Amino acid sequence: MRFTSNHDVANGVENLEKSMKFNEETLGLILIETGAGRAVYDAGHLTLYIVEGAPYPPVPSFTVECLNAAKRRLLEGGCKIVVERDNSLYFRDQ
């Protein structure tokens, strides 16, 4: 099984509004979507997902052929799943 970067990165924050202000006013990132406790930015070569909730450092996103098999492999390899949605996982290496 191969994990291929899809140029998405997620970052968990406690305060979405504060983070949005920083990303827009300080970094000059372009907001492309908001909703459901998240903001999505065009950050040039990557798409940055800011997710409100428990804070966590930036997490890369990969595309895989079979999400369930990928999840199993990551957990067996000692990774922690940080965000899990219907068709995506964000993980952290332990």
VEXLOGU-239004 format. One line per field, with one value per residue: residue number from 1; residue in three letters; x, y, z of N, C-alpha, C, O, CB in turn. Coordinates in pm, 1 decimal. Each point is the difference from the previous one (the first is absolute). Glycine has a CB too. Example, Ala and Ser with C-alpha at 12.3 -4.5 7.8 and 13.67 -1.06 7.14 Angstrom:
// VEXLOGU-239004
k (1;2)
r (ALA;SER)
nx (1319.0;154.2)
ny (-569.0;222.3)
nz (780.0;-196.6)
cax (-89.0;82.0)
cay (119.0;119.0)
caz (0.0;6.0)
cx (90.0;-77.0)
cy (120.0;109.0)
cz (0.0;73.0)
ox (103.6;50.9)
oy (-1.9;110.8)
oz (66.5;16.9)
cbx (-292.8;67.5)
cby (-115.4;-173.6)
cbz (58.1;-231.4)
END
This chain:
// VEXLOGU-239004
k (1;2;3;4;5;6;7;8;9;10;11;12;13;14;15;16;17;18;19;20;21;22;23;24;25;26;27;28;29;30;31;32;33;34;35;36;37;38;39;40;41;42;43;44;45;46;47;48;49;50;51;52;53;54;55;56;57;58;59;60;61;62;63;64;65;66;67;68;69;70;71;72;73;74;75;76;77;78;79;80;81;82;83;84;85;86;87;88;89;90;91;92;93;94)
r (MET;ARG;PHE;THR;SER;ASN;HIS;ASP;VAL;ALA;ASN;GLY;VAL;GLU;ASN;LEU;GLU;LYS;SER;MET;LYS;PHE;ASN;GLU;GLU;THR;LEU;GLY;LEU;ILE;LEU;ILE;GLU;THR;GLY;ALA;GLY;ARG;ALA;VAL;TYR;ASP;ALA;GLY;HIS;LEU;THR;LEU;TYR;ILE;VAL;GLU;GLY;ALA;PRO;TYR;PRO;PRO;VAL;PRO;SER;PHE;THR;VAL;GLU;CYS;LEU;ASN;ALA;ALA;LYS;ARG;ARG;LEU;LEU;GLU;GLY;GLY;CYS;LYS;ILE;VAL;VAL;GLU;ARG;ASP;ASN;SER;LEU;TYR;PHE;ARG;ASP;GLN)
nx (84.1;147.1;-61.5;-55.7;84.4;-328.7;247.0;-149.0;194.0;-256.4;115.5;-190.2;-60.8;-97.4;-106.7;-143.8;48.2;310.1;36.7;-140.8;199.6;251.0;-95.2;-51.3;235.4;259.3;-21.9;-141.7;-198.4;-178.0;-215.0;-8.4;-222.6;-121.8;-121.8;14.5;174.0;142.4;110.2;38.1;277.3;1.5;273.9;38.5;-24.1;-295.5;-302.3;108.3;-242.5;9.3;-119.8;-142.0;152.1;198.4;197.4;68.7;274.1;-132.8;-168.9;190.2;-290.3;138.0;-208.3;-40.0;-102.7;-136.4;-90.2;39.8;303.9;67.2;-109.2;180.1;258.5;-43.3;-36.7;258.4;175.1;-97.9;-256.6;-130.7;-238.1;97.5;-274.5;-174.2;-139.0;-163.5;298.2;226.6;165.7;84.2;226.4;150.3;231.5;-89.0)
ny (-117.3;218.1;178.1;167.6;251.1;29.2;253.7;-86.5;160.8;-106.2;263.6;-173.2;326.5;-55.2;181.5;-140.1;298.1;-33.7;-144.5;227.4;215.9;-167.0;-41.9;304.2;154.0;-173.6;-117.2;249.7;-292.2;89.9;-53.6;-256.8;-5.6;166.6;-271.5;-105.7;241.3;141.7;280.7;-173.1;201.5;-32.6;-106.8;73.5;-260.3;-18.0;31.1;156.5;-230.6;281.3;-299.1;243.7;-225.0;-9.1;270.9;-222.9;157.6;80.0;-285.1;-15.4;-27.1;-288.3;15.3;-293.9;-127.6;17.9;300.6;-293.7;-14.1;278.9;-92.4;-254.1;163.6;205.0;-217.5;-161.1;273.4;38.1;172.4;127.3;-65.6;335.8;-73.3;-292.2;188.7;-233.7;-10.8;33.7;-183.8;305.1;-248.8;151.4;-203.4;-116.4)
nz (0.0;-204.0;278.2;-304.2;215.1;-48.6;59.6;318.0;216.6;196.8;157.2;237.7;30.5;299.0;-240.3;-301.0;80.0;34.5;-277.7;-167.2;108.7;-92.9;-290.1;-63.4;126.0;-48.1;-284.0;-170.5;68.4;-245.4;272.4;-231.9;257.4;255.5;84.7;292.5;223.2;-294.9;-65.3;-281.1;10.4;-319.4;207.0;-357.5;-50.3;177.8;-41.3;290.5;83.1;212.6;143.5;204.1;189.4;179.4;-80.6;-223.3;-66.1;-264.2;-7.2;-292.9;-99.7;-91.0;-242.5;160.5;-266.0;286.4;171.3;108.0;-82.0;139.1;278.6;7.9;-48.8;236.5;219.3;-76.7;39.8;332.1;-165.6;249.7;-240.3;49.7;-127.9;2.5;-255.6;-84.2;-83.8;281.2;188.2;103.2;69.1;213.0;-134.2;304.9)
cax (-84.1;76.7;-59.1;44.7;-40.0;-99.5;23.2;-86.0;55.7;-97.4;56.0;-105.0;13.6;-106.0;-82.0;-1.2;-6.3;133.7;87.7;-36.5;54.2;144.5;27.4;-37.1;62.7;145.1;62.1;-55.7;-56.1;-130.3;-104.9;-78.3;-120.1;-18.8;-118.8;11.2;117.2;127.3;27.2;89.7;78.1;94.7;130.9;97.3;19.0;-80.6;-125.9;9.4;-126.9;6.1;-111.9;-18.5;-14.7;125.3;112.1;102.5;89.3;-35.4;-3.8;-13.1;-107.3;42.2;-102.8;22.5;-103.9;-97.9;11.7;-0.4;129.3;98.6;-18.5;55.2;145.8;49.3;-13.8;97.6;132.2;16.7;-49.1;-124.4;-92.8;-33.1;-132.3;-56.1;-126.6;-51.5;92.3;136.1;64.6;121.0;70.2;127.4;96.2;32.9)
cay (117.3;124.4;124.5;107.8;132.2;69.3;143.1;52.2;-3.3;41.5;51.0;15.7;119.5;19.0;115.8;13.7;142.2;56.3;-59.0;58.3;136.9;-13.3;-49.4;99.4;130.1;-9.2;-78.5;38.2;-115.1;23.2;-87.6;-53.4;-68.6;-10.1;-73.4;-117.7;5.9;-3.0;98.5;-58.1;105.7;-22.0;40.1;-16.7;-139.1;-91.0;48.3;-5.3;-17.9;36.2;-71.3;39.1;-111.1;-25.8;42.3;-94.6;61.5;-30.2;-142.0;-17.7;-85.4;-85.3;-71.7;-144.2;-73.0;-58.1;72.7;-93.1;-67.6;100.5;23.7;-116.2;2.6;110.1;-37.2;-107.2;62.4;84.6;136.1;42.3;66.9;128.1;37.2;-103.6;36.2;-104.8;-42.3;46.3;-16.9;76.4;-81.0;48.6;-106.3;-0.5)
caz (0.0;-11.2;46.9;-86.9;49.6;-82.8;19.5;105.4;134.2;100.9;123.5;99.4;83.8;98.8;-32.6;-146.0;-38.0;21.0;-100.8;-129.8;-2.7;-20.7;-134.8;-100.5;18.8;17.5;-106.9;-130.0;-71.6;-62.5;50.2;-111.8;48.8;144.9;41.5;86.9;86.2;-72.9;-104.5;-99.6;-62.8;-108.9;50.8;-108.0;-42.2;80.5;55.3;144.8;70.6;140.9;61.0;139.2;93.0;70.9;-83.6;-41.6;-97.9;-139.3;-33.9;-144.6;-50.5;-109.7;-72.9;-4.0;-73.6;92.6;126.0;113.2;2.6;40.4;143.3;68.9;-11.7;82.8;140.4;26.0;-0.9;117.2;-22.1;64.3;-90.6;61.1;-51.7;-86.8;-61.6;-88.5;-105.5;23.3;129.7;28.3;99.0;53.5;29.0;144.2)
cx (88.6;-82.1;58.1;-51.6;-102.1;2.8;-96.7;71.6;-107.2;73.9;-114.5;27.3;-116.0;-97.3;5.7;2.9;136.8;97.5;-28.5;57.3;150.0;31.7;-28.5;79.0;151.7;67.3;-50.7;-55.7;-140.6;-98.7;-82.7;-127.5;-4.6;-124.3;34.1;129.8;132.7;7.3;103.6;67.2;81.6;133.0;108.1;7.7;-77.6;-130.0;7.0;-139.1;23.0;-125.9;-8.7;-26.3;127.4;116.5;93.8;86.0;-43.8;16.4;-15.6;-114.8;52.5;-121.7;38.9;-114.1;-110.1;19.0;5.1;133.4;109.7;-8.5;59.6;152.6;60.6;-5.7;98.6;141.7;22.3;-46.9;-127.6;-85.3;-47.3;-139.4;-46.2;-136.1;-41.0;103.3;142.5;45.5;115.1;66.7;128.5;85.8;36.4;148.1)
cy (123.6;117.8;113.0;133.0;62.8;150.5;63.7;-14.9;49.9;46.2;22.2;119.0;7.7;109.9;26.9;145.8;66.5;-51.1;57.3;141.2;-4.0;-40.9;103.5;130.0;-6.0;-72.7;36.9;-115.9;31.6;-105.1;-50.4;-71.0;6.3;-82.9;-115.7;-0.9;-8.9;114.4;-61.2;113.6;-51.3;54.1;-21.7;-143.6;-100.7;67.0;-22.5;-5.6;34.1;-56.1;38.5;-122.3;-15.9;39.6;-115.8;66.7;-34.5;-148.5;-12.6;-92.5;-77.3;-63.9;-147.4;-65.5;-51.5;62.5;-93.7;-73.2;96.2;26.6;-114.3;4.3;109.4;-35.6;-108.8;55.2;96.5;143.4;25.3;69.3;126.2;45.3;-112.5;47.3;-113.3;-50.9;48.8;-27.5;99.8;-73.0;65.1;-121.2;8.4;0.3)
cz (0.0;51.8;-84.5;51.9;-92.9;23.6;99.2;133.6;95.5;125.0;97.6;90.0;99.3;-40.5;-150.1;-43.0;13.0;-106.5;-138.1;-13.2;-27.2;-143.4;-107.7;13.7;9.9;-115.8;-139.3;-80.0;-48.9;50.7;-117.9;44.7;152.2;27.4;90.0;81.3;-71.6;-100.1;-92.9;-75.6;-117.3;50.4;-105.6;-46.3;83.3;41.1;149.9;60.6;146.4;64.6;147.6;86.5;78.6;-89.4;-33.1;-105.7;-142.1;-32.6;-151.1;-35.6;-120.3;-65.3;-5.1;-76.6;92.1;137.8;120.5;13.2;45.2;149.6;81.4;0.7;88.0;148.3;39.0;5.9;114.6;-17.2;79.0;-104.7;70.5;-39.8;-90.8;-49.2;-93.7;-98.9;22.3;142.7;7.8;115.0;44.3;31.4;147.9;13.4)
ox (98.5;-118.1;121.8;-119.9;14.8;-92.1;-18.3;66.6;-65.2;104.7;-92.7;112.2;-108.4;-119.8;96.2;73.4;41.0;81.0;92.3;53.8;50.0;84.6;73.4;52.5;68.8;100.4;64.6;-8.1;-70.3;19.3;-49.1;-87.8;103.6;-84.3;111.1;66.7;99.1;-101.4;91.7;-66.6;51.0;16.1;114.1;-88.3;6.3;-13.7;26.2;-82.2;80.1;-111.3;96.1;-75.6;64.8;6.8;23.4;-47.5;-83.5;99.1;-92.1;-45.0;74.9;-102.0;116.0;-106.6;-117.4;99.3;79.2;50.1;90.8;102.2;71.2;63.6;102.2;96.6;59.1;85.8;105.9;26.0;-70.2;48.0;-57.6;-76.9;76.3;-88.7;70.2;11.1;78.3;-80.9;69.2;-65.9;51.8;-47.4;25.3;51.9)
oy (8.3;13.1;17.1;15.9;-4.4;70.8;121.8;-100.3;100.9;-54.0;75.3;18.0;-52.6;-9.6;58.7;35.6;74.3;75.9;27.4;36.4;76.9;61.0;9.1;51.3;88.6;46.4;-31.5;7.8;83.0;-120.0;79.5;-27.8;-6.6;-20.0;-52.9;-103.0;-45.5;56.6;-69.1;92.3;-112.0;120.4;-32.3;-47.3;-120.2;122.2;-111.2;88.8;-65.2;34.3;-15.7;-89.5;98.4;-43.3;-89.0;89.8;-88.2;-63.1;58.3;-79.7;53.1;-22.5;-33.4;59.2;3.3;-26.6;23.0;-17.5;-38.4;9.4;23.4;-23.4;-21.9;22.1;5.2;-54.2;62.3;83.9;-92.9;90.1;-7.6;46.3;-48.3;31.5;-100.6;-120.6;7.2;-13.4;23.4;-35.3;91.6;-98.0;108.6;-0.3)
oz (73.3;-32.0;-5.3;22.6;-122.2;-40.5;-2.4;25.8;-27.0;35.7;-30.0;47.4;-25.5;26.9;-49.6;-92.2;-89.1;-53.1;-76.8;-104.6;-82.1;-65.2;-98.4;-98.9;-50.6;-53.9;-99.9;-122.6;57.7;-20.0;-80.2;-81.7;66.2;-87.5;-5.0;9.8;57.1;-40.8;44.4;-46.9;1.9;19.7;33.1;-71.5;-25.8;-5.8;45.7;-22.4;66.9;-39.7;75.4;-37.8;35.6;-115.0;81.8;-69.6;-19.7;36.7;-57.1;82.3;-82.1;65.1;-23.6;-16.7;-36.8;67.7;91.3;111.1;73.8;68.0;97.7;102.8;65.0;73.1;107.9;69.6;9.0;86.2;39.8;-68.8;108.6;84.3;-83.8;79.2;-10.5;-21.8;-94.7;91.8;-99.0;97.8;-63.8;57.4;52.1;111.6)
cbx (-282.7;242.9;-152.7;125.0;209.5;-51.0;105.0;-275.5;302.8;-276.9;287.8;-153.1;229.5;277.3;-55.2;-199.3;-280.9;-126.7;-79.8;-265.2;-228.5;-57.5;-126.4;-279.2;-275.1;-135.3;-37.9;167.8;209.0;90.1;42.1;299.9;-102.3;196.8;-220.7;-205.1;-239.1;112.1;-145.1;-77.6;-41.3;-195.1;-188.1;217.6;216.3;221.4;-158.0;299.0;-158.4;249.0;-71.2;-13.3;-227.1;-112.1;-39.7;-101.3;272.3;-29.7;-8.6;288.7;-253.9;321.9;-173.8;232.3;289.4;-103.9;-200.2;-297.1;-167.2;-114.5;-280.3;-265.2;-121.5;-172.1;-299.4;-236.7;-107.5;162.2;173.0;64.4;-16.4;318.6;-26.8;212.9;-18.4;-233.6;-269.9;46.0;-133.6;-31.4;-151.4;-59.2;66.2;-261.2)
cby (-132.1;-106.1;-107.2;-172.2;33.9;-275.6;-114.4;41.9;-64.8;-108.1;33.6;-263.3;173.2;-67.9;38.5;-249.7;-66.2;-60.1;-236.6;-174.7;0.8;-122.5;-236.3;-151.8;-18.4;-44.3;-151.8;176.3;-239.7;220.6;44.7;3.5;-147.2;244.0;118.9;-22.8;-53.0;-305.8;267.8;-300.9;227.6;-103.9;-23.9;237.6;186.5;-235.5;61.1;37.4;-115.2;178.4;-177.4;312.1;-212.9;-145.6;315.5;-288.8;77.4;294.9;-119.2;118.0;108.0;-21.4;239.4;-53.0;-68.4;-191.6;167.2;-10.6;-115.8;94.9;107.5;-110.2;-66.2;140.7;57.5;-109.8;-87.1;-226.4;92.0;-65.0;-212.0;13.9;298.9;-215.9;350.2;222.5;-6.9;189.2;-270.8;261.3;-294.0;308.8;-105.3;-122.5)
cbz (47.8;-166.3;243.2;-219.0;229.4;45.5;-228.7;-157.4;-58.0;-126.9;-91.3;-54.2;-161.3;148.9;279.1;76.8;163.2;301.0;212.8;100.8;243.4;306.5;179.4;94.6;163.3;300.2;263.5;121.9;81.7;-186.7;301.7;-43.4;-266.7;125.8;-204.9;-174.6;112.9;68.7;108.6;24.7;216.7;-206.1;200.2;162.2;-52.4;88.5;-259.6;15.9;-229.6;-4.3;-239.5;-35.5;-187.8;246.6;20.5;121.6;185.3;-99.1;283.2;-104.7;164.4;49.4;-114.6;236.8;-131.3;-198.1;-196.7;-139.5;-257.6;-295.9;-145.9;-169.4;-299.4;-248.1;-118.3;-183.8;-252.2;-30.1;-268.1;295.9;-218.7;-83.6;97.7;44.8;27.6;45.6;-61.0;-264.3;111.8;-177.6;-35.6;39.0;-290.8;-50.8)
END
